[in-house]
Amino acid sequence: MDFLPTEEDQLLRNAVRDFATRELEPRAREYDEREEFPWENFRKMAEMGLTGIGIPQSYGGAGGGYTQLAIAAEEIARADASTSTILIVTASLCNQPILKFGTEEQKRRFTVPLAKGDKVGAFGLTEPNAGSDAGGLQTTAVKDKGAYVLNGSKIFISNGDVADYSVVFASQDKSSRSRGISAFIVEKGMPGFSTRKQQGKLGIRSASTAELFFEDCRVPAENRLGDEGYGFKIAMQTIDGSRIAIAAQAVGVAQACYEVSIKHAKGRQQFGKPIADLQAIQWMLADMATGVDAARLLTLRAANLKDRGLPYSQASAMAKLFAAETAMKCATNGLQIHGGYGYFKESPIERYFRDAKITQIYEGTSEIQRLVIARHALGLAKN
């Protein structure tokens, strides 16, 4: 398999890096401190067509596949991990399941504005008592006169309070667990649907996170996504793909840690010479360089498999696991290289360190990724 980038992919990487360095990086710290959703960033990504990556042009998108989305997500995360989260949730977690499982009418109605960046998307799966155990949802959906009445709540939902459309999962039969779950497209402003922003996060602070509440929320039957009882499969297939984008995000954060650490090591003087001359520093930088490159290759392999229509579940779990662990290791080593200077907000490594941690948690924790990988290795994974 050839991992050398095509000319088109290299042009995409260069263009997104230039955009992210110029437009996103200078404002990242300010947005982070204020925990403010970066609407200007989202608008500019839409203007570049980034919100439509992976969506066919016939549905308002920019074309391409997960390889291109991974490239864009990495370069944006290198400048601002929060903005990359917003993009991934809208373009991958929300729009991809509508594109794959939606009716033609749903694609025209929802996929097109999401791809164009006219609307923001969210993915409502996690609940207070259903995180890694996604089959144990407590939110219910009861069919009633051409609609489904939703009751329950969701938590830790990225983009939740700003999203125009949320792909939400609810149980029609709790006794059937995963087989009783259905998916719905819930629109902002629907009666009985409300949100509450969750503040005080450690990292990705400008990527809004919210609780979703459903109190006798009537969702029209035409907003059901896929068949009844097929929601869990929709959720798992969507997450399998989105893990690739999160892996790319982790690579971007790791790359940023590496670059800023190189710069600091060359400029910081100790014992009459740059600390970059010290072997202990060089070894940390060597580990960072190797980890970033390996994580990027694993991510591109998973994206390539998905784009070619080949099995990719294990590959995406491997990419997400290794990239997340690499991001956290690079952030830790980078902070160590910066010493006391890195412990203050004036240094970008402080923000990278906080942002890196979430990649080990959302879209399936590192422990869940190991479980997925082990099941495949043991031949226990379900198709």
Buried (B, 14 or more C-beta within 10 A) or exposed (E): EEEEBEEEBEEBBEBBBEBBEEBBBEBBBEBBEEBBBBEEBBEBBBEBBBBBBBBBEEBBBBEBBBBBBBBBBBBBBBBBBBBBBBBBBBBBBBBBBBBBBBEEEBBBBBBBBBBBBEBBBBBBBBBEEBBEEBBBBBBBBEEEEEBBBBBBBBBBBBBBBBBBBBBBBBBBBBEEBBBBBBBBBBBBEBEBBBBEEBEEBEBBBBBBBBBBBBEEBBBEEEBBBBEBBBBBBBBBBBBBBBBBBBBBBBBBBBBBBBBBBBEBBEEBEEEEEBBBBBEEBEEBBEBBBEBBBBBBBBBBBBBBBBBEEEEBBBBBBBBBBBBBBBBBBBBBBBBBBBEEBBEEEEBBBBBBBBBBBBBBBBBBBBEBBBBBBEBBEEEEBEE
